[in-house]
Amino acid sequence: MALVGASGCGKSTALRIAAGLLFPDHGRLLCDGEDITRTPPNERRFGMVTQQNALTPLRNAGRHIALPLEFRHEPRDDIEERVQAEAHQFSIEHLLRRYRHQLSGGEIQAVQLARALVARPRVLLLDEPLARIDLELRLKLRTDIARVRSRYGLTTLLVTADQEDALVLGDRVAVLDRGQLQQVGSPMEVYRQPVNVTVARFLGEPSMNLFEAPVRIVDGQRIYQIGRQSFPAHPPAADRFLDDRALIGVRPENIRVVSPRHGETAARSPVVATVTRSELRGSSTVVVATVEGSPALELAAVVNGVGPGVGSGVGLLIDPSQFHLFDRYTEAALHHPV
């Protein structure tokens, strides 16, 4: 389970309650149906890894990994064997004799993960363990965590502000906002069918385009007006916004950037816009373009390869079948693409 949300939403507080480091003001904490709200932390058999460096300078990496087993007074030979096995899982056998000052940030996290797993916890708690390490080690540790968790069949609660970690590692994702649970579901369900604007904005990079569009009846058809173009409105969900404005959402990957004069028919005519920002991201470019109007509308799209430069005139082909509709007063979702 990946618990995600913006800074200050309460996700780390929830994790510390699970670990027994904080006591809840209300409610109970259940694990396999057992009430463990008042169970001391050392009796819960939970492993925990945070983004902080929790290694002391007096122990080398191997002795840190062995620490939970030493507390249990396990036989020395068993401890050595288990330490080697866990170190092998994270490819850190060569680091066992090194001390904290001899390890990089990613290596420290690998040691802390091995230490949490060596005691075979029934639940693994991860508090943004990948937040402060470089990209190469981040990707490796993400793969290691997924492999080890799958191998042990280990229930894991991951707290992260990084949606990519949540979507890659989570079998389920829970979104928090200001201490309130917004939505729980599979990564694809939460991404494709956000229950409200908060979830829609948080998941996706770049995030979902959200904008207000007038809803009118033209030639007997309900339409959204975007720039100079009209798009079919969602019946009957959009009816409540007739002669008003609806709140529309569309993912950047559902907008194509084309020539302003692309297409011959009105149905295929693009929305004319001007590029205000262009960000190259390796094999793709995030293009942000402004559609003239009152008020002006800014839309983001993803282009394969190098996109048009700032100041370029472009056309935006928007697929209305991919529109999300939200209530602009409550921000609740009213319609999602099928």
C-alpha positions in Angstrom: 0.0 0.0 0.0 1.4 3.4 -1.0 0.2 6.3 1.1 0.7 9.5 -1.0 -0.1 13.1 -0.6 1.5 16.6 -0.5 3.8 17.6 2.4 1.9 18.0 5.7 -1.1 15.8 4.6 -0.6 13.4 7.6 1.0 10.4 5.8 4.1 10.2 8.0 1.9 10.7 11.1 -0.1 7.7 10.0 3.0 5.6 9.6 4.4 6.5 13.0 1.0 5.5 14.6 1.4 2.2 12.8 4.9 1.8 14.2 3.8 2.7 17.7 5.9 5.9 17.9 2.7 8.0 18.2 -0.6 7.2 19.9 -3.8 8.0 18.1 -6.2 10.5 19.6 -9.1 8.4 18.4 -9.7 5.0 16.7 -7.9 1.7 16.8 -5.0 0.1 14.9 -5.7 -3.4 13.6 -3.3 -5.9 12.2 -4.7 -9.2 10.9 -7.9 -8.3 12.9 -5.8 -8.0 16.1 -6.1 -4.7 18.0 -2.5 -3.5 18.5 -3.2 0.1 19.4 -1.6 -0.4 22.9 0.9 -3.0 21.9 4.5 -1.7 22.5 6.5 -1.0 19.4 9.0 -3.8 20.1 6.2 -6.4 20.3 4.6 -5.5 17.0 7.2 -7.2 14.8 7.2 -4.3 12.4 10.3 -3.2 10.4 10.7 0.4 9.7 13.0 2.4 7.3 12.9 6.2 7.1 14.7 8.7 4.9 16.9 9.7 7.9 20.4 8.2 8.4 19.8 6.0 11.5 23.3 4.3 11.5 25.5 5.0 14.5 29.2 5.7 13.8 30.5 2.9 16.1 29.1 -0.1 14.2 30.0 -1.1 10.7 27.3 -2.0 8.1 27.3 -5.7 8.9 26.9 -5.2 12.6 24.0 -2.7 11.9 22.2 -5.4 9.8 22.8 -7.9 12.6 21.4 -5.7 15.3 17.8 -7.0 15.4 19.1 -10.6 15.6 21.5 -9.7 18.4 18.6 -8.2 20.4 16.9 -11.6 20.1 20.2 -13.4 21.2 20.2 -15.5 18.0 23.2 -17.9 17.6 26.3 -16.1 16.1 26.5 -18.5 13.1 22.8 -17.9 12.2 23.3 -14.2 12.5 26.3 -14.2 10.1 24.4 -16.3 7.6 21.3 -14.1 7.7 23.4 -10.9 7.4 25.2 -12.3 4.3 21.9 -13.3 2.8 20.2 -9.9 3.2 23.4 -8.1 2.1 23.3 -10.2 -1.1 19.7 -9.2 -1.8 20.8 -5.6 -2.0 24.3 -6.3 -3.6 26.1 -4.7 -0.6 28.2 -7.7 0.6 31.3 -5.6 -0.1 30.2 -2.9 2.2 29.7 -5.0 5.4 33.0 -3.8 7.0 32.5 -0.1 6.2 31.3 2.5 8.6 28.7 5.2 8.2 31.1 7.9 7.0 32.3 5.5 4.3 28.8 5.0 2.8 26.9 7.0 0.3 23.3 8.0 0.9 22.0 5.1 -1.3 24.2 2.6 0.4 23.0 3.7 3.8 19.4 3.1 2.7 20.3 -0.3 1.4 21.9 -1.2 4.8 18.8 0.1 6.6 16.5 -1.9 4.4 18.6 -5.1 5.0 18.5 -4.4 8.7 14.7 -4.1 8.7 14.2 -7.3 6.7 16.7 -9.5 8.5 14.3 -10.0 11.4 11.5 -11.1 9.1 8.9 -8.5 10.1 5.3 -9.2 9.5 4.9 -5.6 8.2 7.5 -3.3 6.6 7.0 0.4 7.1 8.8 2.7 4.6 8.9 6.5 5.2 10.1 8.0 2.0 13.2 5.8 1.9 14.2 6.9 -1.6 13.8 10.6 -1.1 17.4 11.7 -0.7 19.4 9.5 -3.0 20.6 9.9 -6.6 18.6 8.7 -9.5 20.6 5.6 -10.4 20.6 4.2 -6.9 17.0 5.2 -6.5 15.9 3.1 -9.5 18.0 0.1 -8.2 16.6 0.3 -4.7 13.1 0.6 -6.1 13.7 -2.6 -8.0 15.2 -4.3 -5.0 12.3 -3.4 -2.7 9.8 -4.7 -5.2 11.7 -8.0 -5.7 12.3 -8.6 -2.0 8.7 -7.7 -1.0 7.4 -10.1 -3.6 9.8 -12.9 -2.5 8.8 -12.7 1.1 5.1 -11.9 0.4 5.6 -9.0 2.8 2.9 -6.5 3.6 4.4 -3.1 3.1 3.2 0.4 3.8 5.1 3.0 1.8 4.8 6.7 2.6 5.9 8.9 -0.2 5.3 12.3 -1.8 6.7 10.9 -5.1 3.9 9.7 -7.2 6.2 7.7 -9.4 7.4 5.6 -6.4 3.7 5.1 -5.4 2.6 4.0 -8.9 5.6 1.7 -9.5 5.7 0.0 -6.1 2.1 0.1 -4.9 -0.4 -2.7 -5.5 -2.8 -0.2 -4.0 -2.6 3.6 -3.6 -4.2 5.7 -0.9 -4.3 9.5 -1.4 -4.4 11.8 1.7 -5.1 15.5 1.7 -5.0 17.6 4.9 -5.4 14.5 7.1 -8.4 13.1 5.1 -8.4 10.0 3.1 -9.5 10.9 -0.5 -9.3 7.6 -2.4 -8.0 4.1 -2.3 -7.6 1.9 -5.3 -5.1 0.3 -7.7 -2.6 2.7 -9.2 -4.4 2.6 -12.6 -7.8 3.0 -11.0 -6.7 6.1 -9.0 -5.0 7.5 -12.1 -7.8 6.9 -14.5 -10.8 7.6 -12.2 -9.8 10.2 -9.6 -12.7 10.8 -7.2 -12.1 14.6 -7.1 -9.9 17.4 -8.3 -7.3 16.9 -5.5 -6.5 13.4 -6.6 -6.6 14.3 -10.3 -4.1 17.1 -9.7 -1.7 15.0 -7.5 -1.3 12.0 -9.8 0.3 12.4 -13.2 3.4 14.2 -14.4 2.7 16.6 -15.8 -0.6 16.8 -13.9 -4.0 16.8 -15.4 -5.1 20.0 -17.3 -8.1 21.4 -15.4 -10.1 24.3 -16.9 -13.5 25.8 -16.9 -15.5 25.7 -20.2 -18.9 27.3 -21.0 -21.7 24.8 -21.6 -24.2 25.8 -24.3 -26.8 24.3 -26.6 -26.0 24.8 -30.3 -28.3 23.3 -33.0 -29.9 21.2 -30.3 -26.5 19.8 -29.1 -24.9 20.4 -25.8 -21.3 21.6 -26.3 -18.3 22.8 -24.3 -16.6 25.9 -25.8 -12.8 25.8 -25.7 -11.2 28.7 -27.5 -12.9 28.9 -30.8 -13.7 25.2 -30.9 -16.7 23.4 -29.6 -16.7 19.8 -28.2 -19.6 17.5 -27.4 -20.6 17.8 -23.7 -21.3 14.8 -21.4 -25.0 14.0 -21.2 -26.6 14.2 -18.7 -23.8 15.1 -16.3 -23.2 18.5 -18.0 -26.9 19.5 -18.0 -26.5 21.1 -14.6 -24.0 23.5 -16.1 -26.1 24.8 -19.0 -25.4 28.5 -19.6 -22.7 28.2 -16.9 -19.2 26.8 -16.8 -18.2 23.2 -16.3 -14.9 22.0 -14.9 -13.1 19.8 -17.4 -10.0 17.7 -17.0 -7.8 16.2 -19.7 -4.5 14.4 -19.4 -1.5 16.0 -21.3 -1.0 12.6 -23.1 -4.5 13.0 -24.6 -3.6 16.3 -26.4 -1.7 16.2 -29.7 0.4 19.2 -30.8 0.0 19.8 -34.5 0.3 22.6 -37.1 -2.3 25.4 -36.4 -3.8 24.6 -39.9 -4.0 20.8 -39.4 -7.1 19.1 -40.7 -9.9 20.1 -43.0 -13.1 19.5 -41.2 -14.5 21.5 -38.2 -14.4 18.3 -36.2 -10.7 17.9 -36.8 -9.7 21.6 -36.5 -7.2 22.1 -33.7 -7.5 24.7 -30.9 -5.0 27.4 -31.9 -2.5 28.3 -29.2 1.0 29.8 -28.5 3.8 27.9 -26.8 4.7 29.6 -23.5 7.0 26.9 -22.1 8.8 23.9 -23.6 10.6 21.4 -21.3 12.8 18.7 -22.9 12.6 15.5 -20.7 14.8 13.0 -22.5 12.8 11.3 -25.2 9.8 13.6 -24.8 9.0 17.3 -24.4 6.3 18.9 -22.2 4.8 21.7 -24.1 2.7 24.3 -22.3 0.6 26.5 -24.7 -1.8 29.4 -24.1 -5.2 29.5 -25.9 -6.4 33.0 -26.4 -9.8 33.8 -24.8 -11.4 35.4 -21.8 -9.8 34.2 -19.6 -6.8 32.8 -21.4 -6.4 29.0 -21.1 -3.1 27.3 -20.5 -2.8 23.6 -21.5 0.1 21.1 -21.2 0.7 18.4 -23.7 3.4 15.7 -24.2 5.3 15.5 -27.5 7.6 12.7 -28.5 11.1 14.0 -29.2 11.9 17.7 -29.4 8.8 19.9 -29.2 8.2 23.4 -30.7 10.0 26.3 -29.1 8.6 29.1 -27.0 6.6 31.6 -29.0 5.6 29.1 -31.7 2.1 29.0 -32.9 0.6 25.5 -32.6 -2.6 23.6 -32.9 -3.9 21.4 -30.1 -6.0 18.4 -31.1 -8.0 17.5 -28.0 -9.8 14.2 -27.8 -13.2 14.9 -26.2 -13.7 11.2 -25.4 -10.9 11.6 -22.9 -12.5 14.5 -21.0 -13.1 14.1 -17.2 -15.9 16.2 -15.8 -15.9 17.6 -12.3 -18.4 19.6 -10.3 -16.7 23.0 -10.1 -18.4 23.8 -6.8 -17.7 20.6 -4.8 -14.8 19.4 -7.0 -16.2 15.9 -7.0 -15.8 13.8 -10.2 -19.0 13.5 -12.3 -17.7 11.6 -15.4 -14.6 9.7 -16.6 -13.6 8.4 -20.0 -14.8 4.9 -20.6 
